[in-house]
Amino acid sequence: MTLSCFTSSLPAATSAPPPASAAPATPPPAPTAPTGEVARTFPPCPADGACRDVADAIAFIDPARLNDHMLALSSFGSRDPRHPGHAQAAAYIKEQLGALEYYGWKVESHRTVHDGIPLESIFARLEGADAGSGGSIFQRLPPATSWVVIAAHYDSIAVRTPGWRPAVDPAPGADDNATGTAALLEFARVISISVRERLRQRVVLAFFDGEELYFKGSAAWLQTLPRPYPIDAVVNIDMVGFNPLADRLDLIWYGARSDALRDRVKAASERYATGVSLVEVFADDPSRYILDTAPFGLAGIPAVTLTERYGPPDATYPGNGFFHTTADTPDRVTNRSLWLKAARLTLATALELAMAAKP
């Protein structure tokens, strides 16, 4: 999770974001949504096989595999793009995804440079028409024309540790955001063995780089996409493994075009009995645009983020004193129940969308 402010012009940023309490002296105006595009609507999941398939799929999410991925990602020392461990993390993600190419996943990278720092976002995409289906009883679906993006950033930072040096010092980022990255890697496996041939929209697993440098990876990738945007929805999971008080998540959305997607998340949480308490947070202030979903939401694309806490501590969240420090280590990821529930809700929401026929 970054601590910075998004602006439509994406100016160059300093290498270290300000502390969480800081806000721009003069917040920039929020960009307006592009003209000529209509808001998406999401019909409810019908009480048929699709909902049963989603329920079965999210039941495959394995907490042990989540933990293994989190431990591996944290073991590289740092995933800051200026640190040697970053390349190891990128290689690990591509290796894990590459092992699933048999099922039809296409793995690719988008590279950009910010302030002289190379960034590499990694994507795995799958659609029903591409899914390996030897001997399948299911009819092949035509190629998808719209995308459902499930996102998490894999870079890390420890800027809250005094004297921290990005190129040499640790930034294990276990909670922020090895928890979300591990979830996406597990989603690739779960989709492969469950519902891959029933997808009606393209699923894109987006492992964004540079989120901690003012979400430069997600913003740069968005700028490469054609208009009208092919993305129907973005569901982002960021920092979901710490809360000793409650299994609660902030549900963040961006303006009226994300209202229906916000409601879809809430309905999915009830439909699949995730057991998570959702706190709705409307990102209505440019100084609060601090997540990878901000560029999409501001471009008029329905976008939501699930995270353990977006604002200051409250009665259900004591604050995480470890994130953005060298102490964000695996032993600090103490609420495994919350992590699993966040993963289930993220995947359930995305699969309902990806398995629905376009109107």
Buried (B, 14 or more C-beta within 10 A) or exposed (E): BBBBBBBBEBEEBEBBBEEBEEEEEEBBEBBEBEEEBEBBEBEEBEEEEBBEBBBEBBEBBBEEBBBBBBBBBBBBBBBBBBBEBBBBBBEBBBEBBEEBEEBBBBBEBBEBEBEEBBBBBBBBBBBBBBBBBEEEEEEEBEEBEBBBBBBBBBBBBBBBBEEBEBEEBBBBBBBBBBBBBBBBBBBBBBBBEBBBBBBBBBBBBBBBBBBBBBBBBBBBBBEEBEEEBBBBBBBBBBBBBBBEEBBBBBBBBBBEBBBBBBBBBBBBBEBBEBEBEBBEBBBEEBBBBBBBBBBBBBBBBBBBBBBBBBEEEEEEBBEBEBBBBBBBBBEBBBBEBBBBBBBBBBBBBBBBBBBBEEE
